[in-house]
Structure formats: structure tokens, C-alpha cells
Amino acid sequence: MLKLGILGLGEGRSTISAALNSKKWQLKTMCDLSEEACKQRAKEFDFHHYTTSYQEMLNDAEIDAVAIYTPDKLHAEHVKMALKHGKHVICTKPFIDDLADAKELLELSKQSGKKVFVGQSSRFFEPAKRQRKDFEAGLIGDLITIEAQYHADHRWFLEKPWALESSFKWLYGGLSHPVDFIRWYLPNIEEVMGYGMLSENGKKGGLKNEDTMHFIFKASDGRIARVSGAYTGPTQPAQRDSGMSTILRGTEGASQADYHELRYAVTDKTGEEKIIIWGDSTLKYYFRFEGQSHHAGEYQNYLEYFADSIEQNFTAYPDMQEGIGTVALLQAMDKSLKTGTPIKIKDILDTYGLVL
Ligand SMILES: NC(=O)c1ccc[n+]([C@@H]2O[C@H](COP(=O)([O-])OP(=O)(O)OC[C@H]3O[C@@H](n4cnc5c(N)ncnc54)[C@H](O)[C@@H]3O)[C@@H](O)[C@H]2O)c1
């Protein structure tokens, strides 16, 4: 069994549950700057090996991999430290929030020979997995276009102090999920443009950056896609709409994966229409805590996939390169919001001397 250290015990809670329930991982240490957070998780999981010092966790030679769930702006530094200590790394999304760190990270991962996996959790959720499987099996033919959205009433999130800092952007924190879906199916996005605004609710809550955004994308082969996000207002009833949804329109069929609703619909190439709604046991596997606030099942799926990649020596995706590609796209989207013009991804990559 591989040994795991977990850094950041807010969302890291899901990973604690995932590791404790997995036959492929042994949780060795959990770490948070806040001793209170450590104590809370120790009590919750009856697991008492914790430290408030990341350095101490990294010094433990027995730990094979570190899973990072600190605020976005700290990811680059925490990934660098882990690689310098010879650990494999799982880093939650968004991988980094500034491409200025990308080159050094890519070089460091090459030098270290360690694997880096980006925790784009939504790919590992049941409806998204099924949609991908059907797509790869050719059920909807070739992809024509993809539409993805992530809309949520995240006013509760504004209680976290870092949510109100000018460095926090829903563009990275929220849209990284649907944008990852776009890149999963259309990796070679060449150009993007979009509009965004800060809603009245967002202003009132103290947010500094856009909380409502619509973007369109063009891939190098001419195919197009779109994404939208809105984060500070009520959403539709779940029977009518989904907070997070991905629609694939193909040459011979179409499919839609709805996230929290655990719902998937497909019209396949034979013309058959199918709707799958997963039941309670699946729901319990994915959402183990109150409400649907955490994502333990998705994390267990990706932790186990990453364990296999270490033991069988293959690359688990999204890897660092793919994670950086998504950040480059997010950064191009950010620039498009500022300039009101279409932005080429290559220009962003060139600015940082990156060839992916
Ligand atoms: N579906 C997903 O994949 C998903 C969902 C939610 C959050 N996230 C990501 O997880 C990350 C954390 O989000 P959160 O909601 O848990 O935030 P949070 O503020 O609740 O938790 C962050 C924790 O990190 C700790 N921390 C901060 N600096 C530290 C340091 N230097 N060393 C050790 N611990 C430190 C804080 O004390 C805090 O407990 C973000 O990057 C977020 O985007 C991913």
C-alpha cells in the first residue's frame, strides 16, 4: 500500500475519507496550519496522526505522495516543496493560479521523476465517467460541439476570508471544472472570448472579481464550444436543470451528464434514447458528509487511479502538463474579460516561454 500525506483539511476532508476507505492507500499523516482544523478532523475520523508543519510531513521518508488542498494561490509553492522532497503529488484544481510558476514546475517534475496528478474531480464522478465511456465507445459518433456549465449558489463560500481577497476568482475556482470538461474532449483550444460581470449579490458579499461569465471557444480544427458560470444567486430546481452539466453533440448522437443529480441522458447512433439516474448507494459513495458539500467518492476514484499509475508506471490524466494547459486557457479567458477581445492561447503560452 502506498502511504499518503494530506495538506489542507477543509476540502482535504474528502481525501481523508477516500484514503481511509481505499485498499490502495494508507493515510500516514494529515497536516493543516490550523491546529483546530487538525483536531476537528482527528476527532471526526478517529485518526490522530497530524502535524501543523508541512515541512515535518515532507521530512517523513515513508510518505510516497502528498495530496494538496490549500488555497489556490499556495498550490505552486506547495507542489514545488513536495517535488523537492521526492514525493508524488496530487494537487486539487485549479493546479496553479499564475502561469509564472509553470516552467519551473515542469522542470522540477522532470528532474524529480515523480508523478503529478491534478485533481479535476468532476471527471471522476459517475455521470461524467459514463459519458466518457459512451463517447469512447463511439455511441454518439464524432464530436461536433460541447457545452458545459457550472452554476451554483455559492454565497456560503464568501465566509472564507480568502474568498474575498482580490486574488480569488470564480473564473479559476469554479469555471476550472467545466473548462476541464471542454479540454477533455477538445484539447486543442486555440482561441477564446467572453464577457463577465460581478453581480449585485457578489458586490454585496464582498467579492472582488467576476462571478457571472459566458465564454466561447474555438479549437485548432475549427470546432467550437461554450461554457458558462454563475456563483452568487439561486439556481433552478434540480428536476429542471443541473448545477453542473456537460452536453456533447456528435455526428450520430448526443449526450448530457448532470452532476449532483447523478443523471445521464444519451441519444445513441441507433436512435435509442436512454436516461440513467443512479440510486442511493451511488449517492452515498460519492457524497459521504452532510448535504452535497464534499466529493469523497470522486476523490477515492482518482486516488486509486493515481495509485495504479504509480504502481504500473503509466501517466494518470490530467497530469501537470494538462493541468497547466487548462490554467493557460483560464488565463486567456481572464485576459479576454479584461480586454473585451478574443485571446489566442498560444500568445499566453509564449508570454511564459511555455511549449506544451
Ligand atoms: N471539487 C474539487 O475538486 C474541489 C472542491 C472544493 C475545493 N477545492 C479546492 O481545494 C482547495 C482548498 O479549498 P477549501 O474549500 O478546502 O478551503 P478552506 O479555506 O476551507 O481550507 C484550506 C485549508 O488550508 C489550510 N492552510 C492554508 N495555508 C496552509 C499552509 N501553508 N499549510 C498548511 N495548511 C494551510 C487552512 O488552514 C485551511 O484549513 C482550493 O484550491 C479549492 O479550489 C476543490
PDBQT file of the ligand as one rigid body, heavy atoms in Angstrom, charges set to zero:
ROOT
HETATM    1  N1  LIG A 401     -14.172  19.577  -6.402  1.00  0.00    +0.000 N 
HETATM    2  C1  LIG A 401     -12.974  19.962  -6.097  1.00  0.00    +0.000 C 
HETATM    3  O1  LIG A 401     -12.032  19.460  -6.646  1.00  0.00    +0.000 OA
HETATM    4  C2  LIG A 401     -12.796  20.990  -5.027  1.00  0.00    +0.000 A 
HETATM    5  C3  LIG A 401     -13.867  21.379  -4.209  1.00  0.00    +0.000 A 
HETATM    6  C4  LIG A 401     -13.643  22.338  -3.219  1.00  0.00    +0.000 A 
HETATM    7  C5  LIG A 401     -12.397  22.926  -3.074  1.00  0.00    +0.000 A 
HETATM    8  N2  LIG A 401     -11.376  22.540  -3.902  1.00  0.00    +0.000 N 
HETATM    9  C6  LIG A 401     -10.054  23.187  -3.803  1.00  0.00    +0.000 C 
HETATM   10  O2  LIG A 401      -9.455  22.872  -2.558  1.00  0.00    +0.000 OA
HETATM   11  C7  LIG A 401      -8.629  23.959  -2.145  1.00  0.00    +0.000 C 
HETATM   12  C8  LIG A 401      -8.987  24.331  -0.706  1.00  0.00    +0.000 C 
HETATM   13  O3  LIG A 401     -10.324  24.776  -0.670  1.00  0.00    +0.000 OA
HETATM   14  P1  LIG A 401     -11.180  24.684   0.696  1.00  0.00    +0.000 P 
HETATM   15  O4  LIG A 401     -12.576  24.979   0.297  1.00  0.00    +0.000 OA
HETATM   16  O5  LIG A 401     -10.878  23.445   1.415  1.00  0.00    +0.000 OA
HETATM   17  O6  LIG A 401     -10.567  25.930   1.506  1.00  0.00    +0.000 OA
HETATM   18  P2  LIG A 401     -10.502  26.085   3.091  1.00  0.00    +0.000 P 
HETATM   19  O7  LIG A 401     -10.103  27.522   3.333  1.00  0.00    +0.000 OA
HETATM   20  O8  LIG A 401     -11.747  25.563   3.723  1.00  0.00    +0.000 OA
HETATM   21  O9  LIG A 401      -9.327  25.115   3.538  1.00  0.00    +0.000 OA
HETATM   22  C9  LIG A 401      -7.976  25.379   3.266  1.00  0.00    +0.000 C 
HETATM   23  C10 LIG A 401      -7.171  24.856   4.444  1.00  0.00    +0.000 C 
HETATM   24  O10 LIG A 401      -5.783  25.033   4.145  1.00  0.00    +0.000 OA
HETATM   25  C11 LIG A 401      -5.133  25.414   5.343  1.00  0.00    +0.000 C 
HETATM   26  N3  LIG A 401      -3.877  26.079   5.016  1.00  0.00    +0.000 N 
HETATM   27  C12 LIG A 401      -3.695  27.315   4.463  1.00  0.00    +0.000 A 
HETATM   28  N4  LIG A 401      -2.382  27.554   4.286  1.00  0.00    +0.000 NA
HETATM   29  C13 LIG A 401      -1.726  26.460   4.719  1.00  0.00    +0.000 A 
HETATM   30  C14 LIG A 401      -0.357  26.117   4.784  1.00  0.00    +0.000 A 
HETATM   31  N5  LIG A 401       0.593  26.968   4.354  1.00  0.00    +0.000 N 
HETATM   32  N6  LIG A 401      -0.022  24.910   5.290  1.00  0.00    +0.000 NA
HETATM   33  C15 LIG A 401      -0.971  24.072   5.755  1.00  0.00    +0.000 A 
HETATM   34  N7  LIG A 401      -2.297  24.342   5.694  1.00  0.00    +0.000 NA
HETATM   35  C16 LIG A 401      -2.667  25.531   5.186  1.00  0.00    +0.000 A 
HETATM   36  C17 LIG A 401      -6.117  26.321   6.060  1.00  0.00    +0.000 C 
HETATM   37  O11 LIG A 401      -5.845  26.405   7.449  1.00  0.00    +0.000 OA
HETATM   38  C18 LIG A 401      -7.441  25.614   5.756  1.00  0.00    +0.000 C 
HETATM   39  O12 LIG A 401      -7.808  24.698   6.753  1.00  0.00    +0.000 OA
HETATM   40  C19 LIG A 401      -8.840  25.081  -3.157  1.00  0.00    +0.000 C 
HETATM   41  O13 LIG A 401      -7.797  25.099  -4.090  1.00  0.00    +0.000 OA
HETATM   42  C20 LIG A 401     -10.137  24.705  -3.832  1.00  0.00    +0.000 C 
HETATM   43  O14 LIG A 401     -10.211  25.158  -5.192  1.00  0.00    +0.000 OA
HETATM   44  C21 LIG A 401     -11.549  21.572  -4.858  1.00  0.00    +0.000 A 
ENDROOT
TORSDOF 0
